[in-house]
Amino acid sequence: MISRMLLSCAAAAALSLASIGAAQSFRRLGACPTLGCVFPPDQTDFLAGQYFDIRLEVHAPVNGSEATGRSTPDTAFTFTIARQGRRAQSAAALFKIAEPPLERWNFTWYEDYFALDAKTPSFVNVASKIYRRVALYEPGDYTATLTYNNGSKTTASWLVRDLVQVKKTKNIVLFIASRMTTNMISAARLIAHKTVNGRYQSRLQMDQFPVLGHQMTHSIDSFITDSANSATALYSGHKSTVNALGVYRDSSPNPFDDPRFESIAEIFQRLTRGGVGIVSTAFIADATPAAFTAHTADRGQYGAVVDSFLNGATNYTWTNWTGPDVLFGGGAEQFLPGRTSYRGQDYYKLFASKGYNVVLNNTALSSTSNNAKTLGIFSTSNLPVWLDRNVYKNNLNRGNSPDGKKANATDIPGLKQMTLKAIDILNARHRKEGWFLMAEAASIDKQMHTLDYDRALGDLLELDDTVKNTFAKLKQLGSDKETLVLVTSDHGHGFDVAGSVDTKYLNAQKTDRKKRSAIGTYMQSGLSQYVIPGAPQDTSSLQFSEGAAFPANWDPRYTLFSAVGANPDHRENYQVHKSGPRTPAVNSTAKEDDFIVNYKDAVTGFLVNGTLPVDNSQGVHSLTDVPVFAEGPCQELFG
């Protein structure tokens, strides 16, 4: 897992699932197939010295298929931990802490879709304990055993991995191209790089990495992940549940009391005092940046996420977190005082009070000092995508200024500007100790969700250009030989290209079936027209110098016949959406869970029947493995 490799490279010295049974779409509690639950669950890996919590639960189902006639949970359960070859000890004795108090609650769940339709939930009573901020320092195999209900046992096998004694790299740059798959990389290369007789005349920067590997993305209790769980796995080595950030989801109603585990940022800062940078083109409280410091079962606790960036976890004793050196992205609504910020507070002022320079536009970003911690928030919500910032600039009129005045945010940095500035700051502040930077190209994912393939590919190409310029920056600073650069994705999407489309012919046809005749497959797919500049007056044709990094023309006659495997009802004309990002489906009435074709979207196209449930307005993630590109110290670990 990437996080283990990162930690073995960066940290200094000191650090079989049981059958799920019949449950599939719904589960009483993920990773807990029996009535006794241990978190961390079976098959968990830790680094020596990595902090974590232990949650124990004993369930007593009152009704449903799992009911045993015992509606009161056993409160006299016991729990022991044994290192291989040694006798078992109670957790309190092993960690030399007091036995935690017993907790009680209940919850309901649906066993399947029939129960959901009939509104007949199953009711469960729970007895629980949680041991906070413990750690295992000796490497080896451990067996954790929960005994309950007169001798029933749940066991969890844990592996504690040793930490290397010597740093193998000083710095790490981790690029996360959210939702990027090899199919998308192929499409981006096709539209931005010219071929002559089947040979590309230039390549993506990603094509030039010396090491390429792949990683799986499934969750602990489902084979399709979301960004919260996948980011958690990337940063900690612990797989969790959809929507969970830095915790194993328990059954309690409180989204902030679930058992947590340390992230790479928390470990790295605690052990080395090194620098940490977080950069995203999303609103900064979104899942991928949030997983560095947030510990909650609900990724939607955006205000609390922002507070965790500044203050770390505060509701229970945890790692002493002093804040990142760099925090750049969108999402001003969580910083401005009011109902969308945490407890109504002004987080611009709170960050400034802890010594942060606060910048709100690209001009201020480029001129701010490299010697101070810096918060950069450049719009409300997600940052505008590359295509709108550089080609269809009228779409920037969104009233999204980060100061709360609802003016248009037009002086906005892209991923490249934010990443290069972050490196400058981290290098100035932590040249001796080293630093860790995560930079996320978030809108590859966000535009893929809405089937806006042009905007997704534009942001993928922006990422590739950022990677290219990152190597140049590291070389300029003399840090290239001591920095590991990684590019990967947190999950995939069922996207591919199967030919080309003659959009002029498609738009001229009157029926949906005839419009499909405009699609050219195999020999009729032809060559990419995106690399041929349009007329000077064509607003889709780039008239400024971007080298070979981006298409010369975003609106050619012949476009890509591209699609995803899981989608809502929508229309498709395979043309760039010049007036702004797509909305492929809309609510049919005031009802919130019945999405139909948006009649204002792709009006010249033909109807594509959806494959998803009708309460889905967008595409969804897929199972596919995702690539891992590596260059620098430790690169061989990722191939």
For each residue, the residues with C-beta under 8 A, 3 or more apart:
1: 4 5 45 215 233 234 237
2: 5 6 215 234 486 488 628 638
3: 6 7 233 234 235 236 237 264
4: 1 7 8 45 47 161 237
5: 1 2 8 9 634 637 638
6: 2 3 9 10 172 174 264 436 486
7: 3 4 10 11 15 47 163 237 264 267 268
8: 4 5 11 161 163 164 168 634 637
9: 5 6 164 167 168 169 172 484 633 634 637
10: 6 7 167 169 172 264 268 272 274 434 436 484
11: 7 8 14 15 47 163 164 167 267 268 271 272
12: 163 167 271 272
13: 163 164 165 166
14: 11 48 49 163 271
15: 7 11 47 48 49 50 163 267 271
16: 42 43 157
17: 20 31 33 41 42 43
18: 33 34 42
19: 33
20: 17 23 24 27 33 221
21: 33
22: 65
23: 20 26 27 28 33 111 112
24: 20 112
25: 112 113
26: 23 109 110 111 112 115 116
27: 20 23 30 109 221
28: 23 32 59 61 66 109 122 124 251
29: 32 37 57 59 249 250 251
30: 27 219 220 221 222 241 249
31: 17 37 39 41 42 220 221 241 248
32: 28 29 36 37 38 39 41 57 59
33: 17 18 19 20 21 23
34: 18 37 152 154
35: 58 59 60 61 66 68 148 149 152
36: 32 56 57 58 59 77 146 148 149 152 153 154
37: 29 31 32 34 41 55 56 57 58 59 146 154 250 251
38: 32 41 42 54 55 56 79 144 146 154 155 156
39: 31 32 53 54 55 56 57 248 250 259
40: 44 46 52 54 156 158 238 248 259 261
41: 17 31 32 37 38 44 156 220 248
42: 16 17 18 31 38 155 156 157
43: 16 17 156 157
44: 40 41 156 158 159 238
45: 1 4 158 159 160 161 237 238
46: 40 50 52 135 136 158 159 160 161 237 261
47: 4 7 11 15 50 160 161 163 237 267
48: 14 15 135 136 137 138 139 160 161 162 163
49: 14 15 135 136 137 163
50: 15 46 47 135 261 262 267
51: 133 134 135 261 262 266 318 319
52: 40 46 133 134 135 259 260 261 262
53: 39 130 131 132 133 134 259 260 261 316
54: 38 39 40 79 91 130 131 134 144 259
55: 37 38 39 128 129 130 248 250 258 259
56: 36 37 38 39 77 79 128 129 130 146
57: 29 32 36 37 39 126 127 128 250 251
58: 35 36 37 73 74 75 77 126 127 128 146 148 149
59: 28 29 32 35 36 37 73 124 125 126 251
60: 35 68 70 71 72 73 74 124 125 126 127
61: 28 35 64 66 67 68 71 122 123 124
62: 67 71 122 123 124 125
63: 67 122 123
64: 61 67 111 115 122 123
65: 22 111 122
66: 28 35 61 122
67: 61 62 63 64 71 122
68: 35 60 61
69:
70: 60 149
71: 60 61 62 67 125
72: 60 125
73: 58 59 60 104 125 126 127
74: 58 60 77 127 148 149 150
75: 58 102 127
76:
77: 36 56 58 74 127 146 147 148
78: 90 146 147 148
79: 38 54 56 90 91 129 144 145 146 147
80: 88 89 90 91 144 145 147
81: 88 89 91 94 142 143 144 145
82: 86 87 88 89 142 143 145
83: 86 138 140 141 142
84: 140 141 142 143
85:
86: 82 83
87: 82
88: 80 81 82 143 145
89: 80 81 82 93 94
90: 78 79 80 93 94 99
91: 54 79 80 81 94 95 97 131 134
92: 95 96 97 98 99 131
93: 89 90 96
94: 81 89 90 91
95: 91 92 131 134
96: 92 93
97: 91 92 131 134
98: 92
99: 90 92 129
100: 129 130 131 132
101: 129
102: 75 127 128 129
103: 126 127 128 129 130 252
104: 73 125 126 127 128
105: 126 128 251 252 253
106: 123 124 125 126
107: 124 126 251 252 253
108: 121 122 123 124
109: 26 27 28 121 122 124
110: 26 113 115 116 120 121 122
111: 23 26 64 65 115 122
112: 23 24 25 26 115 116
113: 25 110 116 117
114: 117 118
115: 26 64 110 111 112 118 120 121 122
116: 26 110 112 113 119
117: 113 114
118: 114 115
119: 116
120: 110 115
121: 108 109 110 115
122: 28 61 62 63 64 65 66 67 108 109 110 111 115
123: 61 62 63 64 106 108
124: 28 59 60 61 62 106 107 108 109 251
125: 59 60 62 71 72 73 104 106
126: 57 58 59 60 73 103 104 105 106 107 251 252
127: 57 58 60 73 74 75 77 102 103 104
128: 55 56 57 58 102 103 104 105 250 252
129: 55 56 79 99 100 101 102 103
130: 53 54 55 56 100 103 257 259
131: 53 54 91 92 95 97 100 134
132: 53 100 316 317
133: 51 52 53 316 317 318
134: 51 52 53 54 91 95 97 131
135: 46 48 49 50 51 52
136: 46 48 49 142 158 160
137: 48 49
138: 48 83 160
139: 48 160 161 162
140: 83 84 159 160
141: 83 84 157 158 159 160
142: 81 82 83 84 136 157 158 159 160
143: 81 82 84 88 155 156 157 158
144: 38 54 79 80 81 155 156 157 158
145: 79 80 81 82 88 153 154 155 156
146: 36 37 38 56 58 77 78 79 153 154 155
147: 77 78 79 80 151 152 153
148: 35 36 58 74 77 78 152 153 154
149: 35 36 58 70 74 152
150: 74
151: 147
152: 34 35 36 147 148 149
153: 36 145 146 147 148
154: 34 36 37 38 145 146 148
155: 38 42 143 144 145 146
156: 38 40 41 42 43 44 143 144 145
157: 16 42 43 141 142 143 144
158: 40 44 45 46 136 141 142 143 144
159: 44 45 46 140 141 142
160: 45 46 47 48 136 138 139 140 141 142
161: 4 8 45 46 47 48 139
162: 48 139
163: 7 8 11 12 13 14 15 47 48 49
164: 8 9 11 13 167 168
165: 13
166: 13
167: 9 10 11 12 164 170 434
168: 8 9 164 633 634
169: 9 10 172 434 482 483 484 632 633 634
170: 167 434 435 479 482 483
171: 426 434 435 436 437 479 482 483 484
172: 6 9 10 169 435 436 437 483 484 485 486
173: 419 423 437 439 470 474 483 484 485 486
174: 6 234 436 437 438 439 486 488
175: 438 439 440 441 463 466 467 470 485 486 487 488
176: 231 234 288 438 439 440 441 488 489 490
177: 180 440 441 444 460 463 487 488 489
178: 227 282 288 440 441 442 443 444 445 446 489 490 491
179: 184 444 445 448 456 489 490 491 492 493 621
180: 177 184 185 441 444 460 463 489 492 626 627
181: 184 185 489 492 493 495 624 626 627
182: 185 186 627
183: 186 187 495 496 497
184: 179 180 181 187 188 444 448 456 457 460 493 495
185: 180 181 182 188 189 204 206 460 627
186: 182 183 189 190 497
187: 183 184 190 191 453 457 495 497 560 562
188: 184 185 191 192 204 457 460 461 464
189: 185 186 192 193 200 203 204 207
190: 186 187 193 497 528 530 560
191: 187 188 457 528 530 531 551 560
192: 188 189 204 461 530 531 548 549 550 551
193: 189 190 200 201 202 203 204 531 548
194: 200 201 202 528 531 548
195: 198 199 200 201 527 528
196: 199 201
197:
198: 195
199: 195 196
200: 189 193 194 195 203
201: 193 194 195 196 548
202: 193 194 548
203: 189 193 200 207 208
204: 185 188 189 192 193 207 208 464
205: 208 209 464 465 467 468 471
206: 185 209 464 467 487 629
207: 189 203 204
208: 203 204 205
209: 205 206 212 487 629 630 631
210: 630 631 635
211: 629 630 631 635 636 638 639
212: 209 627 628 629 630 639
213: 627 628 630 638 639
214: 625 626 627 628
215: 1 2 488 625 626 628
216: 625
217: 225 230 233 490 491 492 623 624 625 626
218: 222 223 224 225 239 623
219: 30 222 223 224 225 226 229 230 239 240 241 242
220: 30 31 41 229 239 240 241 248
221: 20 27 30 31 241
222: 30 218 219 225 241 242
223: 218 219 623
224: 218 219 242 620 621 622 623
225: 217 218 219 222 229 230 233 242 490 491 621
226: 219 229 230 242 243 287 299 491 621
227: 178 230 231 286 287 288 299 445 490 491
228: 231 232 242 243 244 245 287 290 291 299
229: 219 220 225 226 232 233 239 240 241 242 243 244
230: 217 219 225 226 227 233 234 490 491
231: 176 227 228 234 235 245 287 288 290 291 490
232: 228 229 235 236 238 239 240 244 245 246 247 263 291
233: 1 3 217 225 229 230 236 237 238 239 240
234: 1 2 3 174 176 230 231 291 488 490
235: 3 231 232 246 263 264 265 291 292
236: 3 232 233 246 261 262 263 264 291
237: 1 3 4 7 45 46 47 233
238: 40 44 45 232 233 248 261
239: 218 219 220 229 232 233
240: 219 220 229 232 233 244 246 247 248 249
241: 30 31 219 220 221 222 229 244 248 249 297
242: 219 222 224 225 226 228 229
243: 226 228 229 249 297 298 299 300
244: 228 229 232 240 241 247 248 249 258 296 297 299
245: 228 231 232 287 290 291 294 295 296 297 299 305
246: 232 235 236 240 260 261 263 291 293 294 295 296
247: 232 240 244 258 259 260 261 295 296 297
248: 31 39 40 41 55 220 238 240 241 244 258 259 261
249: 29 30 240 241 243 244 258 297
250: 29 37 39 55 57 128 257 258 259 297
251: 28 29 37 57 59 105 107 124 126
252: 103 105 107 126 128 257 258
253: 105 107
254: 257 258
255: 258 296 297 298 301
256: 295 296 297 301 304 315
257: 130 250 252 254 315 316
258: 55 244 247 248 249 250 252 254 255 295 296 297
259: 39 40 52 53 54 55 130 247 248 250
260: 52 53 246 247 295 313 318
261: 40 46 50 51 52 53 236 238 246 247 248
262: 50 51 52 236 266 267 270 319
263: 232 235 236 246 266 267 291 292 293
264: 3 6 7 10 235 236 267 268 292 436
265: 235 268 269 276 278 292 293 324 436
266: 51 262 263 269 270 292 293 312 319 321
267: 7 11 15 47 50 262 263 264 270 271 319
268: 7 10 11 264 265 271 272 274 276 436
269: 265 266 272 273 274 276 319 321 322
270: 262 266 267 319 320
271: 11 12 14 15 267 268
272: 10 11 12 268 269 433 434
273: 269 433
274: 10 268 269 430 433 434 435 436
275: 325 326 425 426 429 430 433 434 435 436
276: 265 268 269 292 324 325 326 435 436 437
277: 324 325 326 327 328 422 423 425 426 435 436 437 438 439
278: 265 284 289 292 309 324 326 327 328 329 437 438
279: 289 326 328 329 415 418 419 422 437 438 439 440
280: 284 286 288 289 328 329 330 439 440 442
281: 329 330 382 383 385 414 415 440 441 442 443 459
282: 178 286 288 289 329 330 331 382 383 440 442 443 446
283: 286 302 329 330 331 333 334 380 381 382
284: 278 280 289 306 309 327 328 329 330 331 334 377
285: 289 290 302 303 305 306 331 334
286: 227 280 282 283 289 290 329 331 382 442
287: 226 227 228 231 245 290 291 299
288: 176 178 227 231 280 282 291 438 440 442 490
289: 278 279 280 282 284 285 286 292 327 329 438 440
290: 228 231 245 285 286 287 293 294 299 305 308
291: 228 231 232 234 235 236 245 246 263 287 288 294
292: 235 263 264 265 266 276 278 289 309 324 438
293: 246 263 265 266 290 305 308 309 312 313 321 324
294: 245 246 290 291 299 301 304 305 308
295: 245 246 247 256 258 260 308 313 318
296: 244 245 246 247 255 256 258 299 301 304 305
297: 241 243 244 245 247 249 250 255 256 258
298: 243 255 301
299: 226 227 228 243 244 245 287 290 294 296
300: 243
301: 255 256 294 296 298 304 305
302: 283 285 305 306 331 334 340
303: 285 306 307 334 340 341 342 343
304: 256 294 296 301 307 308 342
305: 245 285 290 293 294 296 301 302 308 309 334
306: 284 285 302 303 309 310 331 334 335 341 342 347
307: 303 304 310 311 314 342 347
308: 290 293 294 295 304 305 311 312 313 321
309: 278 284 292 293 305 306 323 324 327
310: 306 307 323 347 350 351 354
311: 307 308 314 321 323
312: 266 293 308 318 319 320 321 322 323
313: 260 293 295 308 316 318 319 321
314: 307 311 318
315: 256 257
316: 53 132 133 257 313
317: 132 133
318: 51 133 260 295 312 313 314 321
319: 51 262 266 267 269 270 312 313
320: 270 312
321: 266 269 293 308 311 312 313 318
322: 269 312
323: 309 310 311 312 327 354 356 373
324: 265 276 277 278 292 293 309 327 373
325: 275 276 277 373 374 425 426 429 430 435
326: 275 276 277 278 279 373 374 376 421 422 425 426 437
327: 277 278 284 289 309 323 324 351 374 375 376
328: 277 278 279 280 284 365 374 375 376 377 378 413 418 421 422
329: 278 279 280 281 282 283 284 286 289 376 377 378 383 418
330: 280 281 282 283 284 377 378 379 380 381 382 383 402
331: 282 283 284 285 286 302 306 334 335 377 380 381 382
332: 335 336 360 377 379 380 401 402 403 404
333: 283 336 340 341 380 381
334: 283 284 285 302 303 305 306 331 340 341 342 347
335: 306 331 332 341 346 347 348 351 377 402
336: 332 333 340 341 346 347 348 404
337: 341 344 345 346
338: 341 344
339: 344
340: 302 303 333 334 336
341: 303 306 333 334 335 336 337 338 344 345 346 347
342: 303 304 306 307 334 345 347
343: 303
344: 337 338 339 341
345: 337 341 342 350
346: 335 336 337 341 349 350
347: 306 307 310 334 335 336 341 342 350 351
348: 335 336 351 352 358 375 377
349: 346 352 353
350: 310 345 346 347 353 354
351: 310 327 335 347 348 354 356 358 375
352: 348 349 355 356 357 358 375
353: 349 350
354: 310 323 350 351 373
355: 352 372 373
356: 323 351 352 372 373 374 375
357: 352 368 369 372 373 374 375
358: 348 351 352 374 375 376 377
359: 364 365 368 374 375 376
360: 332 364 376 377 378 401 402 403
361: 364 365 378 402 409 411 412 413
362: 365 366 378 411 412 413 417
363: 366 367 411
364: 359 360 361 367 368
365: 328 359 361 362 368 376 378 413 417 418 421
366: 362 363 413 417 421
367: 363 364
368: 357 359 364 365 372 374 421
369: 357 372
370: 424 425 427 428 429
371: 425 428 429
372: 355 356 357 368 369 425
373: 323 324 325 326 354 355 356 357 425 429
374: 325 326 327 328 356 357 358 359 368 421 425
375: 327 328 348 351 352 356 357 358 359
376: 326 327 328 329 358 359 360 365 413 418 421
377: 284 328 329 330 331 332 335 348 358 360 402
378: 328 329 330 360 361 362 365 383 402 409 412 413
379: 330 332 382 383 384 398 400 401 402 409 412
380: 283 330 331 332 333 400 401 402 409
381: 283 330 331 333 400
382: 281 282 283 286 330 331 379 442 443 446
383: 281 282 329 330 378 379 412 414 443
384: 379 388 389 395 396 398 400 409 412
385: 281 388 389 443 447 455 458 459 581
386: 389 390 414 455 458 459 461 462
387: 390 391 392 454 455 458 459 554 576
388: 384 385 391 392 393 395 396 455 580 581
389: 384 385 386 393 396 412 414
390: 386 387 393 542 550
391: 387 388 539 540 542 554
392: 387 388 395 539 578 579 580
393: 388 389 390 396 410
394: 397
395: 384 388 392 398 579 580 581
396: 384 388 389 393 408 409 410 412
397: 394 408
398: 379 384 395 408 409
399: 406 407 408
400: 379 380 381 384 406 408 409
401: 332 360 379 380 404 405 406 407 408 409
402: 330 332 335 360 361 377 378 379 380 409
403: 332 360 407
404: 332 336 401
405: 401
406: 399 400 401
407: 399 401 403
408: 396 397 398 399 400 401
409: 361 378 379 380 384 396 398 400 401 402 412
410: 393 396
411: 361 362 363
412: 361 362 378 379 383 384 389 396 409
413: 328 361 362 365 366 376 378 416 417 418 421
414: 281 383 386 389 417 418 462 466
415: 279 281 418 419 439 441 459 462 463 466
416: 413 419 420 462 465 466 469
417: 362 365 366 413 414 420 421
418: 279 328 329 365 376 413 414 415 421 422 439
419: 173 279 415 416 422 423 437 439 466 469 470
420: 416 417 423 424 466 469 470 473
421: 326 328 365 366 368 374 376 413 417 418 424 425
422: 277 279 326 328 418 419 425 426 437 439
423: 173 277 419 420 426 427 437 470 473 474 477
424: 370 420 421 427 428 473 477
425: 275 277 325 326 370 371 372 373 374 421 422 428 429
426: 171 275 277 325 326 422 423 429 430 435 437
427: 370 423 424 430 431 435 477 479
428: 370 371 424 425 431
429: 275 325 370 371 373 425 426 435
430: 274 275 325 426 427 433 434 435
431: 427 428 479
432:
433: 272 273 274 275 430
434: 10 167 169 170 171 272 274 275 430
435: 170 171 172 274 275 276 277 325 426 427 429 430
436: 6 10 171 172 174 264 265 268 274 275 276 277
437: 171 172 173 174 276 277 278 279 326 419 422 423 426
438: 174 175 176 277 278 279 288 289 292
439: 173 174 175 176 277 279 280 415 418 419 422 466
440: 175 176 177 178 279 280 281 282 288 289
441: 175 176 177 178 180 281 415 444 459 460 462 463 466
442: 178 280 281 282 286 288 382 445 446
443: 178 281 282 382 383 385 446 447 455 456 459
444: 177 178 179 180 184 441 447 448 456 459 460 463
445: 178 179 227 442 448 449 456 493
446: 178 282 382 442 443 449 450
447: 385 443 444 450 452 453 455 456 459 581 582
448: 179 184 444 445 451 452 453 456 493 495 564 619
449: 445 446 618 619 620
450: 446 447 581 582 583 584 618 619
451: 448 564 567 570 572 582 584 618 619
452: 447 448 455 456 577 581 582
453: 187 447 448 456 457 495 560 562
454: 387 457 458 554 576 577
455: 385 386 387 388 443 447 452 458 459 577 581
456: 179 184 443 444 445 447 448 452 453 459 460
457: 184 187 188 191 453 454 460 461
458: 385 386 387 454 455 461 462 550 554
459: 281 385 386 387 415 441 443 444 447 455 456 462 463
460: 177 180 184 185 188 441 444 456 457 463 464
461: 188 192 386 457 458 464 465 549 550 551
462: 386 414 415 416 441 458 459 465 466
463: 175 177 180 415 441 444 459 460 466 467 487
464: 188 204 205 206 460 461 467 468 549
465: 205 416 461 462 468 469 546 549 550
466: 175 414 415 416 419 420 439 441 462 463 469 470
467: 175 205 206 463 464 470 471 485 487
468: 205 464 465 471 472 549
469: 416 419 420 465 466 472 473
470: 173 175 419 420 423 466 467 473 474 485
471: 205 467 468 474 475 480 485 631
472: 468 469 475 476
473: 420 423 424 469 470 476 477
474: 173 423 470 471 477 479 480 483 485
475: 471 472 478 480
476: 472 473
477: 423 424 427 473 474 480
478: 475
479: 170 171 427 431 474 482 483
480: 471 474 475 477 483 632
481: 632 633
482: 169 170 171 479 632 633
483: 169 170 171 172 173 474 479 480 632 633
484: 9 10 169 171 172 173 630 631 632 633 634 635
485: 172 173 175 467 470 471 474 630 631 632
486: 2 6 172 173 174 175 628 629 630 638
487: 175 177 206 209 463 467 627 628 629
488: 2 174 175 176 177 215 234 626 627 628 629
489: 176 177 178 179 180 181 492 626 627
490: 176 178 179 217 225 227 230 231 234 288 626
491: 178 179 217 225 226 227 230 621 622 626
492: 179 180 181 217 489 621 622 623 624 625 626
493: 179 181 184 445 448 564 619 621 622 624
494: 564 565 566 619 622 624
495: 181 183 184 187 448 453 562 563 564
496: 183 562 563
497: 183 186 187 190 560 561 562
498: 521 561 562 563
499: 519 520 521 522 524 525 561
500: 519 520 524 525 526 558 559 560 561
501: 506 518 519 520 558 559 560 561 574
502: 505 506 518 520 557 558
503: 506 507 518 557 558 559 573 574 575
504: 507 508 557
505: 502 508 509 517 518
506: 501 502 503 509 515 518 573 574 604 605 606
507: 503 504 573 604
508: 504 505
509: 505 506 514 515 517 518
510: 514
511: 514 515
512: 515 516 606 607
513: 516 517 606
514: 509 510 511 517
515: 506 509 511 512 518 605 606
516: 512 513 519 606
517: 505 509 513 514
518: 501 502 503 505 506 509 515
519: 499 500 501 516 561
520: 499 500 501 502 524 525 526 558 561
521: 498 499 524 525 561
522: 499 525
523:
524: 499 500 520 521
525: 499 500 520 521 522 561
526: 500 520 529 558
527: 195
528: 190 191 194 195 531
529: 526 532 553 556 557 558 559
530: 190 191 192 551 552 553 554 556
531: 191 192 193 194 528 551 552 553
532: 529 552 553 556
533: 541 542 552 553
534: 538 540 541 552 553 555 556
535: 538 541
536: 541 543
537:
538: 534 535 541 553 555
539: 391 392 578
540: 391 534 553 554 555 576 578
541: 533 534 535 536 538 552 553 554
542: 390 391 533 546 550 551 552 553 554
543: 536
544:
545:
546: 465 542 549 550
547:
548: 192 193 194 201 202
549: 192 461 464 465 468 546
550: 192 390 458 461 465 542 546
551: 191 192 461 530 531 542 554
552: 530 531 532 533 534 541 542
553: 529 530 531 532 533 534 538 540 541 542 556
554: 387 391 454 458 530 540 541 542 551 576
555: 534 538 540 575 576 578
556: 529 530 532 534 553 559
557: 502 503 504 529
558: 500 501 502 503 520 526 529
559: 500 501 503 529 556 574 575 576
560: 187 190 191 453 497 500 501 574
561: 497 498 499 500 501 519 520 521 525 574
562: 187 453 495 496 497 498 574
563: 495 496 498 567 572 608
564: 448 451 493 494 495 567 619
565: 494 611 622
566: 494 611 612 619 620 622
567: 451 563 564 570 584 608 610 611 612 619
568: 584 585 595 610 612 614 616 617 618 619
569: 585 595 596 597 607 608 609 610 614
570: 451 567 584 585 597 598 601 602 607 608 610
571: 584 597 598 599 601 602 603 605 606 607 608
572: 451 563 602 605 606 608
573: 503 506 507 602 603 604 605 606
574: 501 503 506 559 560 561 562 605
575: 503 555 559 602 604
576: 387 454 540 554 555 559
577: 452 454 455 580 581 582 601 602
578: 392 539 540 555
579: 392 395
580: 388 392 395 577
581: 385 388 395 447 450 452 455 577
582: 447 450 451 452 577 601 602
583: 450 586 598 600 601
584: 450 451 567 568 570 571 597 598 601 602 617 618
585: 568 569 570 595 596 597 598 610 617 618
586: 583 595 596 597 598 617
587: 590 591 592 594 595 596 617
588: 591 594 595 596
589: 594
590: 587
591: 587 588 594
592: 587 615
593: 614 615
594: 587 588 589 591 614 615
595: 568 569 585 586 587 588 614 615 616 617
596: 569 585 586 587 588 614
597: 569 570 571 584 585 586 601 607
598: 570 571 583 584 585 586 601
599: 571 603
600: 583 603
601: 570 571 577 582 583 584 597 598
602: 570 571 572 573 575 577 582 584 605
603: 571 573 599 600
604: 506 507 573 575
605: 506 515 571 572 573 574 602
606: 506 512 513 515 516 571 572 573
607: 512 569 570 571 597
608: 563 567 569 570 571 572
609: 569
610: 567 568 569 570 585 614 616
611: 565 566 567
612: 566 567 568 616 619 620
613: 616
614: 568 569 593 594 595 596 610
615: 592 593 594 595
616: 568 595 610 612 613 620
617: 568 584 585 586 587 595
618: 449 450 451 568 584 585
619: 448 449 450 451 493 494 564 566 567 568 612
620: 224 449 566 612 616
621: 179 224 225 226 491 492 493
622: 224 491 492 493 494 565 566
623: 217 218 223 224 492
624: 181 217 492 493 494
625: 214 215 216 217 492
626: 180 181 214 215 217 488 489 490 491 492
627: 180 181 182 185 212 213 214 487 488 489
628: 2 212 213 214 215 486 487 488 638
629: 206 209 211 212 486 487 488
630: 209 210 211 212 213 484 485 486 634 635 637 638 639
631: 209 210 211 471 484 485 635
632: 169 480 481 482 483 484 485 635
633: 9 168 169 481 482 483 484
634: 5 8 9 168 169 484 630 637 638
635: 210 211 484 630 631 632 638 639
636: 211 639
637: 5 8 9 630 634
638: 2 5 211 213 486 628 630 634 635
639: 211 212 213 630 635 636
